[in-house]
Amino acid sequence: MSIDRAVFAMAGFMVLLSLLLAHFVSPLWLWLTAFVGLNLLQSAFTGFCPAALIFKRLGLKAGCAFN
């Protein structure tokens, strides 16, 4: 698995988790969904993604988006 796919998988998981928590626990968990979306948007423009740095340190190989 590449860093790119790991970032996308983690973002998707976090969105689904926050939606489940918003439904069953509190609607305030939707702020997590907003945070993930904003992070994806800023990484599209800047190329900087904190999750990509963590996955790189864990030894995943670089994809084409996060070198």
C-alpha positions as CSV (number, residue, x, y, z in Angstrom):
1,M,0.0,0.0,0.0
2,S,1.3,3.4,-0.9
3,I,1.1,6.6,1.2
4,D,-1.5,8.0,-1.1
5,R,-3.9,5.1,-0.6
6,A,-3.3,5.0,3.1
7,V,-4.2,8.7,3.4
8,F,-7.4,8.2,1.4
9,A,-8.3,5.1,3.4
10,M,-7.7,6.9,6.7
11,A,-9.7,10.0,5.5
12,G,-12.6,7.8,4.4
13,F,-12.6,5.9,7.7
14,M,-12.5,9.1,9.7
15,V,-15.5,10.5,7.8
16,L,-17.5,7.3,8.2
17,L,-16.6,7.1,11.9
18,S,-17.6,10.7,12.6
19,L,-20.9,10.2,10.8
20,L,-21.6,7.1,12.9
21,L,-20.7,9.0,16.1
22,A,-22.8,12.0,15.0
23,H,-25.8,9.7,14.5
24,F,-25.4,7.6,17.7
25,V,-23.6,10.0,20.2
26,S,-23.8,13.7,19.4
27,P,-24.1,15.9,16.3
28,L,-21.0,17.7,17.4
29,W,-19.0,14.9,15.9
30,L,-19.8,16.4,12.5
31,W,-16.9,18.9,13.2
32,L,-14.6,16.0,12.7
33,T,-16.0,15.4,9.3
34,A,-15.5,19.1,8.5
35,F,-11.9,19.0,9.8
36,V,-11.1,16.0,7.6
37,G,-12.6,17.7,4.6
38,L,-10.7,20.9,5.2
39,N,-7.5,19.0,5.6
40,L,-8.0,17.2,2.3
41,L,-8.8,20.5,0.6
42,Q,-5.7,22.2,1.9
43,S,-3.4,19.2,1.0
44,A,-4.8,19.4,-2.5
45,F,-3.5,22.9,-2.9
46,T,-0.3,22.8,-0.7
47,G,0.8,19.2,-1.0
48,F,1.3,19.1,2.8
49,C,-0.5,16.4,4.7
50,P,0.3,15.5,8.3
51,A,-1.0,12.0,7.9
52,A,1.3,11.4,4.9
53,L,4.3,12.3,7.1
54,I,3.2,9.8,9.7
55,F,2.7,7.0,7.1
56,K,6.1,7.9,5.6
57,R,7.8,7.4,9.0
58,L,6.0,4.1,9.4
59,G,7.8,2.9,6.2
60,L,5.1,3.1,3.5
61,K,6.4,3.7,0.0
62,A,5.6,7.1,-1.6
63,G,2.9,7.3,-4.2
64,C,2.6,10.0,-6.9
65,A,0.8,12.6,-4.7
66,F,2.9,12.7,-1.5
67,N,6.6,12.4,-2.4
